């Protein structure tokens, strides 16, 4: 299997990179204050309207382009390269793919066109207060009531949860795990922005107090959610590759121009070795992420293993690249005015948000020792 981009994917990559470069996304000043970086609504409208990126992985019958996780990974790699502040990941990856994979035509017809056009922002609220995404620890509950369902519980670490128009919430039902749609302004919903390490990726706590909700699909949703989580792992890995590659580019550019003892520091053997090692790690991470993106479209053991390998390796590669970038920059790399620290913040937060590398490896061990079935 070739892991190189085909002609259409390469054109997509070039289009997204040129757009983000034209918007000077790599050179915008670091966020001021302690709160999250606010996304530019004008930029969001251009991403969705001018480029049509929000509809990239939405089926054509719902107004999208009908492409798959591989193309989504191409876009996310470029967005990770610039730490692009937008609800793209939450809306298109988390919520959009959950809706696209649910067996509920009415729900898809109701919400996917808005996601495809960019007029609706959404997110998936799965993690419990302890940060776990595992259905075994699900404490949010759903109860039938007259005319529908009501939810009670707390969700934490919800990406862009404070601004999303639509919340897709997982909850424990009498027949297993269910997915429910809740408008962000619904009665009984409280949304609190969390203090986070990474200001470029806002997280929120969502409180639900007998909140009216609409169930999506029927029966236990554990298997479809497991497939969505594999896709999310692959998507995060692609984004991490973009961030790691940006750190490498920044480090190399600085090493070429910064002089010590009358020579560019890039001519010193220690710096050469650092950059060479980072290049190897970035290329290995890119291969792992692209392979995962090519297989997660078909749920199964292969997709679960590929997504887990990509997440574990890309997480560590990005964190290492971000740390080495700061070291190569020296004193300037430690200042708040330089953007190097934002890449380290994103690297550590994305490493922890959807499962640590250690947890991924433990999951992989269970997968491979369970005879090829999900644990």
C-alpha positions as CSV (number, residue, x, y, z in Angstrom):
1,X,0.0,0.0,0.0
2,X,1.3,3.4,-1.0
3,X,1.2,6.0,1.8
4,X,1.9,8.9,-0.6
5,X,-0.8,11.4,-1.4
6,X,-2.6,10.9,-4.7
7,X,-3.0,13.8,-7.1
8,X,-6.3,15.0,-5.7
9,X,-5.1,14.7,-2.1
10,X,-2.0,16.7,-2.9
11,X,-4.1,19.4,-4.5
12,X,-6.2,19.5,-1.4
13,X,-3.2,19.8,0.8
14,X,-1.8,22.6,-1.3
15,X,-5.1,24.5,-1.2
16,X,-5.5,24.3,2.5
17,X,-1.8,25.2,3.2
18,X,-2.0,28.2,0.8
19,X,-5.2,29.5,2.5
20,X,-3.8,29.2,6.0
21,X,-0.4,30.8,4.9
22,X,-2.3,33.7,3.3
23,X,-4.1,34.2,6.6
24,X,-0.7,34.2,8.3
25,X,-1.9,31.6,10.8
26,X,1.7,30.6,11.6
27,X,2.6,34.1,12.6
28,X,-0.4,35.4,14.6
29,X,0.5,36.5,18.1
30,X,0.1,34.1,21.0
31,X,-3.3,34.4,22.8
32,X,-3.4,37.2,25.4
33,X,-4.7,36.5,28.9
34,X,-5.4,33.1,30.4
35,X,-8.6,32.2,28.5
36,X,-8.9,30.2,25.3
37,X,-8.0,31.7,22.0
38,X,-11.2,32.8,20.3
39,X,-11.8,31.5,16.8
40,X,-12.4,34.0,14.0
41,X,-15.9,33.6,12.6
42,X,-14.9,35.2,9.3
43,X,-12.2,32.5,9.0
44,X,-14.7,29.8,9.8
45,X,-17.1,31.1,7.1
46,X,-14.3,30.9,4.6
47,X,-13.2,27.4,5.6
48,X,-16.8,26.3,5.2
49,X,-18.1,28.4,2.4
50,X,-15.1,29.3,0.2
51,X,-13.2,26.0,0.6
52,X,-16.1,23.7,1.6
53,X,-13.9,21.9,4.2
54,X,-16.8,21.4,6.6
55,X,-18.5,19.2,4.1
56,X,-15.5,17.2,3.2
57,X,-16.4,13.9,4.9
58,X,-20.2,14.4,4.8
59,X,-22.1,12.2,2.4
60,X,-23.1,13.9,-0.8
61,X,-26.8,13.3,-0.2
62,X,-26.5,15.6,2.8
63,X,-24.6,18.4,1.0
64,X,-21.1,17.2,1.5
65,X,-18.2,16.0,-0.8
66,X,-18.5,12.4,0.3
67,X,-14.8,11.9,0.9
68,X,-13.3,9.9,3.7
69,X,-10.9,9.8,6.7
70,X,-7.8,9.9,4.5
71,X,-8.8,13.3,3.0
72,X,-9.9,14.5,6.4
73,X,-6.4,13.6,7.7
74,X,-4.8,15.8,4.9
75,X,-6.8,18.8,6.1
76,X,-6.1,18.1,9.8
77,X,-2.4,17.8,9.2
78,X,-2.4,21.3,7.8
79,X,-4.5,22.7,10.6
80,X,-2.3,21.1,13.1
81,X,0.7,22.7,11.5
82,X,-0.8,26.2,12.2
83,X,-2.8,25.4,15.4
84,X,-5.7,26.8,13.5
85,X,-8.3,28.1,16.0
86,X,-11.7,26.9,14.8
87,X,-14.4,24.5,15.7
88,X,-13.5,22.3,12.8
89,X,-12.2,19.3,14.8
90,X,-15.2,19.3,17.2
91,X,-17.8,19.9,14.4
92,X,-16.5,17.9,11.5
93,X,-14.6,15.1,13.2
94,X,-16.3,14.5,16.6
95,X,-19.9,15.4,15.8
96,X,-20.0,15.0,12.1
97,X,-18.6,11.5,12.0
98,X,-20.8,10.4,14.9
99,X,-23.8,11.4,12.9
100,X,-22.5,10.0,9.7
101,X,-22.0,6.6,11.3
102,X,-25.2,6.4,13.3
103,X,-28.1,4.4,11.8
104,X,-30.6,7.2,12.0
105,X,-31.5,8.7,8.6
106,X,-33.8,11.3,10.2
107,X,-31.0,12.7,12.5
108,X,-28.6,12.8,9.5
109,X,-31.1,14.7,7.4
110,X,-31.7,17.1,10.2
111,X,-28.2,18.0,11.2
112,X,-25.6,16.9,8.6
113,X,-26.5,19.6,6.0
114,X,-25.9,22.3,8.6
115,X,-22.5,20.8,9.5
116,X,-21.6,20.5,5.8
117,X,-22.5,24.2,5.1
118,X,-20.8,25.5,8.3
119,X,-24.0,27.0,9.6
120,X,-24.1,24.6,12.5
121,X,-21.3,24.0,15.0
122,X,-21.4,20.8,17.1
123,X,-19.4,18.6,19.3
124,X,-19.4,15.2,21.0
125,X,-19.6,15.1,24.8
126,X,-18.4,11.6,25.9
127,X,-15.7,12.0,28.6
128,X,-16.9,11.8,32.2
129,X,-15.4,14.1,34.9
130,X,-12.4,11.7,35.3
131,X,-11.6,12.3,31.6
132,X,-12.3,8.7,30.6
133,X,-13.9,7.9,27.2
134,X,-14.6,4.3,28.1
135,X,-18.3,3.3,28.1
136,X,-17.7,1.1,31.2
137,X,-17.4,4.2,33.4
138,X,-20.3,6.1,31.9
139,X,-22.3,7.8,34.7
140,X,-24.5,10.2,32.8
141,X,-27.9,8.7,32.7
142,X,-30.9,8.9,30.3
143,X,-34.5,8.4,31.3
144,X,-37.6,8.2,29.3
145,X,-40.1,11.0,29.8
146,X,-43.3,12.2,28.1
147,X,-42.4,12.9,24.5
148,X,-38.8,11.9,24.7
149,X,-35.8,11.6,27.0
150,X,-34.1,13.5,29.7
151,X,-30.4,13.5,30.6
152,X,-28.7,13.9,34.0
153,X,-25.0,14.0,34.6
154,X,-21.8,15.9,33.9
155,X,-19.5,15.8,30.9
156,X,-16.0,17.1,31.0
157,X,-13.2,17.9,28.5
158,X,-15.7,18.7,25.8
159,X,-13.9,20.2,22.8
160,X,-15.5,23.6,22.0
161,X,-18.4,22.7,24.2
162,X,-18.9,26.3,25.4
163,X,-19.8,27.6,21.9
164,X,-21.2,24.5,20.0
165,X,-24.8,24.9,18.7
166,X,-25.4,21.2,19.1
167,X,-24.2,18.7,21.7
168,X,-24.1,15.0,21.0
169,X,-24.1,13.4,24.5
170,X,-23.5,9.8,25.4
171,X,-25.5,8.4,28.3
172,X,-26.4,5.2,30.0
173,X,-29.8,3.9,28.9
174,X,-31.9,0.8,30.0
175,X,-30.7,-0.9,26.8
176,X,-27.0,0.1,26.9
177,X,-25.2,3.2,25.7
178,X,-27.1,5.8,23.8
179,X,-26.3,9.0,21.9
180,X,-28.5,12.0,22.4
181,X,-28.8,15.4,20.6
182,X,-29.1,18.4,22.9
183,X,-29.2,22.1,21.7
184,X,-26.5,24.1,23.4
185,X,-29.1,26.5,24.8
186,X,-31.5,23.8,26.0
187,X,-33.1,24.0,29.4
188,X,-31.0,22.3,32.1
189,X,-27.7,22.7,30.2
190,X,-24.8,24.5,32.0
191,X,-21.6,25.2,30.2
192,X,-18.3,26.2,31.9
193,X,-15.1,27.0,30.1
194,X,-12.2,25.0,31.7
195,X,-8.7,26.3,32.6
196,X,-6.6,24.3,30.1
197,X,-3.0,23.9,29.2
198,X,-3.6,24.5,25.6
199,X,-5.4,27.9,24.9
200,X,-5.8,27.0,21.2
201,X,-8.1,24.1,22.0
202,X,-10.9,25.2,24.3
203,X,-12.5,22.6,26.6
204,X,-15.7,22.9,28.6
205,X,-17.6,21.1,31.3
206,X,-21.2,20.4,30.5
207,X,-23.8,20.0,33.2
208,X,-27.1,18.3,32.5
209,X,-30.0,18.5,34.9
210,X,-33.1,16.6,33.6
211,X,-32.3,18.1,30.2
212,X,-34.6,17.3,27.3
213,X,-32.8,15.3,24.6
214,X,-33.5,13.5,21.3
215,X,-32.1,10.0,21.0
216,X,-30.1,9.3,17.9
217,X,-30.5,5.7,16.6
218,X,-31.8,2.8,18.6
219,X,-30.3,0.1,20.7
220,X,-26.8,-0.1,22.2
221,X,-24.5,2.4,20.5
222,X,-21.2,1.0,21.9
223,X,-20.0,-0.5,18.6
224,X,-20.7,2.6,16.5
225,X,-19.0,4.8,19.1
226,X,-16.0,2.5,19.2
227,X,-15.7,3.0,15.4
228,X,-16.0,6.8,15.9
229,X,-13.3,6.7,18.6
230,X,-11.0,4.9,16.2
231,X,-11.6,7.6,13.6
232,X,-11.0,10.3,16.2
233,X,-7.7,8.6,17.1
234,X,-6.6,8.7,13.5
235,X,-7.7,12.3,13.1
236,X,-5.8,13.4,16.2
237,X,-2.7,11.6,14.9
238,X,-2.8,13.4,11.6
239,X,-3.1,16.7,13.4
240,X,-0.2,15.8,15.6
241,X,1.9,15.1,12.5
242,X,1.2,18.6,11.3
243,X,2.3,20.1,14.6
244,X,5.5,18.0,14.8
245,X,6.4,18.9,11.2
246,X,5.9,22.6,12.0
247,X,8.2,22.3,15.0
248,X,10.9,20.7,12.8
249,X,10.5,23.4,10.2
250,X,10.8,26.1,12.9
251,X,13.9,24.5,14.5
252,X,15.7,24.1,11.1
253,X,14.9,27.6,10.0
254,X,16.3,29.0,13.3
255,X,19.4,26.7,13.2
256,X,20.2,28.1,9.7
257,X,20.1,31.8,10.8
258,X,21.1,31.8,14.4
259,X,24.9,32.2,14.8
260,X,27.3,31.3,17.6
261,X,31.0,31.7,17.4
262,X,30.7,33.1,13.9
263,X,28.8,30.1,12.5
264,X,25.2,29.1,12.1
265,X,24.2,26.8,15.0
266,X,22.9,24.3,12.4
267,X,26.5,23.5,11.5
268,X,27.2,22.1,15.0
269,X,27.0,18.3,15.2
270,X,24.6,18.3,18.3
271,X,22.0,20.4,16.4
272,X,22.4,18.3,13.3
273,X,21.7,15.2,15.2
274,X,18.6,16.7,16.9
275,X,17.2,17.8,13.6
276,X,18.0,14.5,11.8
277,X,16.3,12.5,14.6
278,X,13.2,14.7,14.5
279,X,13.0,14.2,10.7
280,X,13.0,10.5,11.1
281,X,10.3,10.6,13.8
282,X,8.1,13.0,11.8
283,X,8.2,10.8,8.7
284,X,7.5,7.7,10.7
285,X,4.6,9.5,12.4
286,X,3.3,10.6,9.0
287,X,3.3,7.1,7.7
288,X,1.5,5.7,10.8
289,X,-1.2,8.5,10.6
290,X,-1.7,8.0,6.8
291,X,-2.1,4.3,7.2
292,X,-4.6,4.7,10.0
293,X,-6.5,7.2,7.9
294,X,-6.7,4.8,5.0
295,X,-8.2,1.9,7.1
296,X,-10.5,3.5,9.7
297,X,-13.2,4.1,7.2
298,X,-14.0,0.4,7.6
299,X,-14.6,-0.5,11.2
300,X,-12.9,-3.5,12.6
301,X,-9.8,-4.9,14.3
302,X,-7.4,-3.6,11.7
303,X,-8.8,-0.1,12.0
304,X,-8.6,-0.2,15.8
305,X,-5.0,-1.4,15.8
306,X,-3.9,1.1,13.2
307,X,-5.6,4.0,15.0
308,X,-4.0,3.0,18.3
309,X,-0.5,2.6,16.9
310,X,-0.8,6.0,15.2
311,X,-2.1,7.7,18.3
312,X,0.7,6.3,20.5
313,X,3.5,7.0,18.2
314,X,2.4,10.4,16.9
315,X,1.7,11.6,20.5
316,X,5.2,11.0,21.5
317,X,6.8,12.2,18.3
318,X,4.9,15.6,18.6
319,X,5.8,16.1,22.2
320,X,9.5,15.3,21.5
321,X,9.5,17.6,18.5
322,X,7.9,20.5,20.5
323,X,10.5,20.1,23.3
324,X,13.5,19.9,20.9
325,X,12.2,23.0,19.0
326,X,12.3,25.0,22.3
327,X,15.8,23.7,23.1
328,X,17.1,24.6,19.6
329,X,15.7,28.1,19.9
330,X,17.4,28.6,23.2
331,X,16.4,31.6,25.3
332,X,13.9,33.0,22.8
333,X,12.1,29.6,22.7
334,X,11.2,29.9,26.4
335,X,9.5,33.3,26.1
336,X,5.7,33.8,26.0
337,X,6.1,36.0,22.9
338,X,7.4,33.1,20.8
339,X,4.9,30.6,19.5
340,X,7.1,27.5,20.4
341,X,5.4,27.0,23.8
342,X,2.0,26.8,22.1
343,X,3.1,23.7,20.2
344,X,4.3,22.1,23.4
345,X,1.0,22.9,25.0
346,X,-0.9,21.4,22.1
347,X,1.4,18.4,22.1
348,X,0.8,17.6,25.8
349,X,-2.9,18.3,25.8
350,X,-3.6,16.2,22.7
351,X,-1.4,13.4,24.1
352,X,-3.7,13.2,27.2
353,X,-7.1,14.2,25.9
354,X,-8.1,11.0,24.1
355,X,-6.0,8.5,25.9
356,X,-2.3,8.5,26.8
357,X,0.3,6.5,24.7
358,X,0.5,4.1,27.7
359,X,-3.2,3.6,27.6
360,X,-3.2,3.1,23.9
361,X,-0.5,0.4,24.1
362,X,-2.4,-1.4,26.9
363,X,-5.5,-1.3,24.6
364,X,-3.4,-2.6,21.7
365,X,-2.2,-5.5,23.9
366,X,-5.8,-6.4,24.8
367,X,-6.8,-6.3,21.1
368,X,-4.0,-8.5,19.9
369,X,-4.3,-11.0,22.8
370,X,-8.1,-11.3,22.5
371,X,-8.0,-13.2,19.2
372,X,-8.6,-10.2,17.0
373,X,-11.8,-8.9,18.8
374,X,-12.4,-5.7,20.6
375,X,-11.8,-5.8,24.4
